[in-house]
Amino acid sequence: MKDTNISEDILYIGADDKGIDLFESQYKVPNGISYNSYLIKDEKVAIMDTIDRRKTEEWLENLEKALTGREPDYLVISHLEPDHAYNIENIAKRYPKMKLVGNEKTFTFIPQFFNIENLEERKITVKEGDILNLGKHKLQFIMAPMVHWPEVMVEYEQTEKILFSADAFGKFGTLDTEEEWLNEARRYYVNIVGKYGIQVQALLKKASALEIKTICPLHGPILKENLGYYINKYDIWSSYKEEEKGILIACSSIYGNTLKAVKDLKEILEEKGVGQVVLADLTRDDMAEAMGNAFKYNKLIIASSSYNLGLFPPMEHFLNGLKGKNYQNRKIGIIENGTWAPSAGKCMKEIISQMKNVEIIEPMVTIKSTLKEDSKKQLIELADNILK
């Protein structure tokens, strides 16, 4: 196991999963994922969450090694999603004297997942501001409902000033993956937590009152330096502001004609001086990354073929995904393509109309099968209006 211990008393006992292909059975993770779990050794010993079933044996080995013959007094349950909570029943059976620490919602949900003997006698129910005294280490509990499940809470260790942040500040990729934090953290945030911006803002407000020296998330690297950078990114994402000035062109094309048109548009925009123009082919490129880039940039152009008098499914999936993540505060250009009855534009407008504070940039470009002189003029006009 990679040496990722936090301090002399706070040990990392999680595991990397390099064999997983899809996180939550839907998000591509080419560099795997880490399942983070921690152990605090003091007068009392506390396990900070368990991990996914895929790494049960490795986690149990790491735990036994870290315990050095001691028995845990507490299991702190920050989040009940199975990638963090799968081993609650296993460890509860192994250590029958160990108490389970959670909030009221935690203990409402636990029986839905597990059969734990004497749960009523073993549970410690905490609420906002409660403190668990381990000795010189003290855990302060901070409720974080809907970041991104209703039972989520985070813990602030007052002595070493560590925030155990549950899924907040998480990232795709194993701990030994050599890559920058930002892109995979954005893709993780937008797709996993993005819907709950208001709730994340509430958690950030609580965290701002704390002196934090280390952030220990349940996925991704332990953050010890430049914490203001990471917190600022979360503030931007959760308030639905653009991270950078730029344009994402998201395209769903059946036979390539719509894709060819937006490639022309990308060249037009770059010739006109737009610095960042990113093109996503929704039929082939990673949908989760496209959603992340939609949050990253301040403008979006959507281009789709018509299909069965409706919208080509990849675009429908993309826009409904954005709507589900509360996408807002953006300007959007629309391009539709259809041979005899273009329908994509109307369908895209209908979904966009359900988003908050989104402005459609005119004109809506209509292509009849392939880009011709008249639709090319519309494309140029759209580009000019996007730049205004």
C-alpha positions in Angstrom: 0.0 0.0 0.0 1.3 3.5 -0.9 2.4 5.5 2.2 -0.5 8.0 2.5 -0.7 8.3 6.2 -1.9 11.7 7.4 0.1 11.9 10.7 1.5 9.6 13.4 -2.0 9.0 14.8 -4.2 9.2 11.7 -3.5 6.4 9.2 -4.7 5.7 5.6 -6.3 2.2 5.3 -8.1 2.5 1.9 -7.3 0.9 -1.4 -6.9 1.7 -5.1 -9.2 -0.1 -7.6 -7.4 -0.3 -11.0 -9.7 -3.0 -12.4 -13.0 -1.1 -12.4 -14.2 0.2 -15.8 -17.3 2.2 -14.8 -17.9 4.1 -11.6 -21.5 4.0 -10.4 -22.0 1.7 -13.4 -22.0 4.7 -15.8 -18.9 6.9 -15.6 -15.7 5.8 -17.3 -12.7 5.7 -15.1 -9.7 4.9 -17.2 -7.3 5.4 -14.3 -9.5 3.6 -11.8 -10.7 5.0 -8.4 -9.6 5.1 -4.8 -11.8 4.1 -1.9 -10.5 6.0 1.0 -10.8 5.0 4.6 -8.9 6.2 7.7 -8.0 5.1 11.2 -7.5 7.4 14.2 -5.5 5.9 17.0 -5.8 7.6 20.4 -7.1 6.6 23.8 -10.0 5.5 21.7 -9.7 4.1 18.2 -12.0 5.3 15.4 -12.4 3.9 11.9 -13.5 6.6 9.5 -15.7 4.7 7.0 -15.3 1.4 5.2 -14.8 0.8 1.5 -16.4 -1.0 -1.5 -16.9 -4.7 -1.7 -14.4 -5.0 -4.5 -11.5 -4.3 -2.1 -12.9 -5.9 1.0 -9.9 -8.2 1.7 -7.3 -5.6 1.1 -9.1 -3.1 3.4 -9.4 -5.7 6.2 -5.7 -6.4 5.9 -4.8 -2.7 6.0 -7.1 -2.3 9.0 -5.6 -5.2 10.9 -2.1 -4.0 10.2 -2.9 -0.4 11.3 -4.7 -1.6 14.5 -1.5 -3.4 15.8 -3.6 -5.6 18.0 -6.0 -3.0 19.3 -9.7 -3.1 18.8 -11.7 -0.2 17.3 -14.0 1.6 19.7 -16.0 3.4 16.9 -16.9 3.2 13.3 -17.8 6.7 12.0 -20.2 6.5 9.0 -20.0 9.6 6.9 -21.9 8.3 3.9 -23.9 5.1 3.3 -23.4 4.7 -0.4 -22.1 1.2 -1.0 -18.7 2.2 -2.3 -18.0 3.5 1.2 -20.3 1.5 3.4 -20.3 -2.1 2.0 -18.2 -3.5 4.9 -20.2 -2.0 7.8 -21.9 -5.3 8.6 -18.6 -7.3 8.2 -16.7 -5.1 10.6 -19.6 -4.9 13.0 -19.6 -8.7 13.3 -15.8 -8.8 13.6 -15.8 -6.3 16.5 -19.1 -6.7 18.4 -18.1 -4.2 21.1 -17.5 -1.4 18.5 -20.0 1.5 18.5 -21.5 2.8 15.2 -21.5 6.6 14.9 -24.0 8.3 12.5 -26.8 10.7 12.4 -30.5 10.1 12.5 -30.8 9.6 8.7 -27.8 7.2 8.8 -29.6 4.8 11.2 -32.9 5.2 9.2 -31.1 3.8 6.1 -28.7 1.2 7.7 -31.5 -1.5 8.1 -32.2 -1.1 4.4 -28.7 -2.4 3.6 -27.6 -4.5 6.6 -28.7 -6.7 9.4 -26.7 -5.6 12.4 -27.4 -7.3 15.7 -28.2 -5.1 18.6 -28.0 -2.0 16.5 -30.1 0.1 18.9 -27.6 -0.6 21.7 -24.6 -0.1 19.5 -25.5 3.1 17.8 -24.4 6.6 18.7 -26.6 9.2 17.1 -24.9 12.6 16.5 -26.2 15.9 15.3 -24.7 19.2 14.1 -21.9 20.4 16.3 -21.6 17.3 18.5 -18.1 16.2 19.4 -16.7 12.7 19.8 -13.8 12.7 22.2 -11.1 10.2 21.3 -8.5 11.6 23.7 -6.3 14.3 22.3 -8.2 14.0 19.0 -11.8 15.3 18.9 -14.2 14.9 16.1 -16.7 17.6 15.5 -19.7 16.5 13.3 -21.0 18.8 10.6 -24.2 17.8 8.7 -24.0 17.9 4.9 -27.4 16.7 3.7 -27.7 16.1 -0.1 -23.9 16.3 -0.7 -25.0 14.1 -2.2 -27.2 11.8 -0.1 -29.5 13.0 2.7 -27.5 11.3 5.5 -24.1 12.7 4.6 -22.0 14.3 7.3 -18.4 15.4 7.5 -16.1 15.4 10.4 -13.6 18.1 11.6 -10.7 16.8 13.7 -10.0 19.7 15.9 -6.5 18.9 17.1 -4.8 18.4 13.7 -7.4 20.5 11.9 -8.4 17.9 9.4 -11.7 17.8 7.5 -12.9 14.4 6.6 -15.0 15.6 3.7 -17.0 12.5 2.6 -17.5 12.7 -1.2 -16.8 16.5 -1.3 -13.4 17.3 -2.9 -13.3 13.8 -4.4 -11.7 12.8 -7.7 -11.6 10.0 -10.2 -8.3 8.1 -10.5 -6.3 5.9 -8.2 -3.9 7.6 -5.7 -0.8 6.6 -7.7 -2.2 8.1 -10.9 0.1 10.8 -12.1 -2.3 13.6 -13.3 -3.4 17.0 -12.3 -6.3 17.1 -9.9 -8.5 19.6 -11.7 -10.0 17.8 -14.8 -10.9 14.5 -13.1 -12.1 16.4 -10.0 -14.4 18.6 -12.1 -15.7 15.6 -14.0 -16.3 13.9 -10.6 -18.0 16.9 -9.1 -20.3 17.8 -12.0 -21.6 14.2 -12.5 -21.8 13.0 -9.0 -22.6 16.1 -6.9 -23.4 18.8 -9.5 -27.2 18.8 -8.9 -26.7 19.9 -5.3 -25.0 23.3 -5.6 -27.1 24.9 -2.9 -26.3 22.2 -0.5 -22.5 22.4 -1.4 -22.7 26.1 -0.8 -24.1 25.5 2.6 -21.3 23.1 3.5 -18.7 25.6 2.2 -20.1 28.3 4.4 -19.8 26.0 7.5 -16.2 25.0 6.4 -15.2 28.7 6.1 -15.6 29.0 9.9 -12.9 26.3 10.4 -9.2 26.4 10.3 -8.5 23.5 7.9 -4.9 22.2 7.3 -5.8 18.9 5.5 -8.8 17.6 3.5 -9.4 13.9 3.5 -12.0 12.9 1.0 -13.5 9.5 0.4 -12.1 9.4 -3.2 -8.9 10.9 -4.6 -5.8 12.4 -3.1 -5.4 13.8 0.4 -5.2 17.6 0.1 -2.6 19.3 2.2 -1.4 22.4 0.2 -3.1 25.3 -1.6 -6.4 24.4 0.0 -7.8 27.8 -1.1 -7.4 26.6 -4.7 -9.6 23.5 -4.2 -12.2 25.3 -2.1 -12.4 28.1 -4.7 -13.1 25.6 -7.5 -15.9 24.0 -5.4 -17.3 27.5 -4.8 -17.3 28.2 -8.6 -18.9 24.9 -9.5 -21.5 24.9 -6.8 -22.6 28.4 -7.6 -22.9 27.5 -11.3 -20.5 30.2 -12.5 -18.2 29.7 -15.4 -14.7 28.6 -14.6 -13.2 30.0 -17.8 -14.3 32.0 -20.8 -14.7 29.7 -23.7 -17.1 27.7 -25.8 -18.1 24.0 -25.7 -19.6 22.8 -29.0 -21.6 19.6 -28.2 -22.7 17.7 -31.3 -24.7 14.5 -32.0 -24.4 13.6 -35.6 -25.8 10.4 -37.3 -23.9 10.3 -40.6 -21.3 13.0 -40.0 -22.9 16.0 -41.8 -23.8 17.8 -38.6 -20.4 17.1 -37.2 -18.7 18.5 -40.3 -20.7 21.7 -39.9 -19.6 22.3 -36.3 -16.0 21.6 -37.3 -16.4 24.5 -39.7 -18.0 26.6 -36.9 -15.0 25.8 -34.6 -12.6 27.1 -37.3 -14.7 30.2 -37.8 -14.8 30.9 -34.1 -11.0 30.4 -33.7 -10.3 32.6 -36.7 -12.5 35.3 -35.0 -10.2 35.1 -31.9 -12.1 32.8 -29.5 -9.3 31.4 -27.3 -11.0 28.2 -26.0 -13.3 26.2 -28.3 -13.7 22.6 -27.4 -15.7 20.2 -29.6 -17.4 17.1 -28.1 -18.8 14.4 -30.4 -21.5 13.1 -28.1 -21.9 9.8 -30.1 -18.3 8.8 -29.3 -16.6 11.1 -26.7 -17.1 10.7 -23.0 -20.4 12.2 -22.0 -19.3 12.9 -18.4 -16.4 14.9 -19.7 -18.7 16.9 -22.0 -20.9 17.7 -19.0 -17.8 18.8 -17.1 -16.8 21.1 -19.9 -20.3 22.6 -20.1 -19.8 23.7 -16.5 -16.3 24.9 -17.2 -17.1 27.3 -20.0 -19.5 30.3 -20.1 -21.0 29.4 -23.5 -22.4 26.3 -25.1 -23.4 25.5 -28.7 -25.5 22.4 -29.2 -25.8 20.8 -32.7 -28.0 17.8 -33.4 -29.5 15.7 -36.1 -33.3 15.3 -36.1 -34.5 11.7 -35.4 -37.9 10.2 -35.7 -39.4 13.7 -35.7 -37.6 14.3 -32.4 -34.1 14.6 -31.1 -31.2 12.3 -31.7 -30.8 10.3 -28.4 -27.2 11.3 -27.6 -28.1 15.0 -27.5 -31.3 14.2 -25.6 -29.2 12.3 -23.0 -26.7 15.2 -22.8 -29.3 17.9 -22.3 -31.4 16.0 -19.9 -28.2 15.3 -18.0 -27.4 19.0 -17.8 -30.9 19.7 -16.7 -30.6 17.1 -14.0 -27.4 18.7 -12.8 -29.1 22.1 -12.5 -27.1 23.6 -15.4 -27.7 27.4 -15.4 -26.3 30.9 -16.0 -25.1 30.3 -19.5 -25.6 31.4 -23.1 -26.5 28.7 -25.7 -26.5 28.6 -29.5 -28.5 26.0 -31.3 -27.9 24.2 -34.6 -30.4 21.6 -36.0 -30.2 19.3 -39.0 -33.0 17.5 -40.8 -33.7 16.4 -44.4 -37.5 16.9 -44.7 -38.8 18.0 -41.3 -36.1 19.4 -38.9 -37.3 18.7 -35.4 -34.1 18.8 -33.3 -34.1 22.6 -32.7 -37.6 22.6 -31.2 -36.8 19.6 -28.9 -33.6 21.2 -27.7 -35.3 24.5 -27.0 -38.0 22.6 -25.0 -35.3 21.1 -22.7 -33.4 24.3 -22.4 -36.5 26.2 -21.4 -36.6 24.2 -18.2 -33.1 25.4 -17.2 -32.6 28.5 -15.0 -31.2 31.8 -16.4 -30.2 30.4 -19.8 -30.2 32.7 -22.8 -30.5 31.3 -26.4 -28.3 33.1 -28.9 -30.0 33.7 -32.2 -30.2 32.7 -34.9 -31.0 29.1 -34.5 -29.2 27.5 -37.5 -31.1 25.1 -39.6 -29.2 22.7 -41.9 -31.0 20.7 -44.5 -29.0 17.6 -44.8 -25.6 19.2 -45.5 -24.2 22.7 -45.0 -25.0 24.9 -47.9 -24.4 28.6 -48.6 -27.6 29.8 -46.9 -26.9 27.8 -43.7 -23.2 28.7 -43.8 -24.3 32.4 -43.6 -26.5 31.5 -40.6 -23.5 29.8 -39.0 -21.3 32.9 -39.4 -24.1 35.1 -38.0 -24.4 32.8 -35.0 -20.6 33.0 -34.5 -20.7 36.8 -34.7 -23.6 37.0 -32.1 -21.8 34.6 -29.8 -18.8 36.9 -29.8 -20.9 40.0 -29.0 
